Amino acid sequence: MSLRTLKNGIGVTIREAESKDAEKMIAFYNRVGGESDFLSFGEGEFLRPVSEYEVFLASVKQEQNSLIVVAEKEEEIISIASITSPQNPRNKHVGTLGIVVDKSYSGLGLGRQLMIELIEWARMNKQTKKIELVTREDNQRAISLYKQLGFQIEGLKEKDTYINGLYYNTMLMGLHL
């Protein structure tokens, strides 16, 4: 567990997610899904049973090459960030990064702090050699952050996402450690 201070002086706690967080995490995803169309799910679309998500969180905790962290303000989840990796020998060196920040805490440096922490963790875990992520091609703010942290564009999936009658391209990015 660590304490971080955001650009506005607010302190937040960052800690590893646990099975007991499953219900709060699902509720967080379902709420913030309505805050941005840049996520892979919308409001109320994160449809995982709590019991299934508890098992998922417990299994991730046992993996050397996967980590899920939550950022909290007064015990309310304000962000979830993760690197999850397959466990098969041919691909276990690749971690997929995902990050979601509550809109009211966006622009305060929390996403950057969490990404730096996850990248450093990946460098130290002795298994992860590459981190990859996906983002919408028009999410320029996120792409700028990813590039600043060393990610490079690896490809483009055209018309990969459909939202409100429009198709969007998904950019594939990677960071070699």
Secondary structure, DSSP 8 states (H G I E B T S, - for coil): -EEEE-TTS-EEEEEE--GGGHHHHHHHHHHHTTT-TTSSS-TT-----HHHHHHHHHHHHH-TT-EEEEEEETTEEEEEEEEE---STTTTTEEEEEEEE-GGGTTSSHHHHHHHHHHHHHHHSSS--EEEEEEETT-HHHHHHHHHTT-EEEEEEEEEEEETTEEEEEEEEEEE-
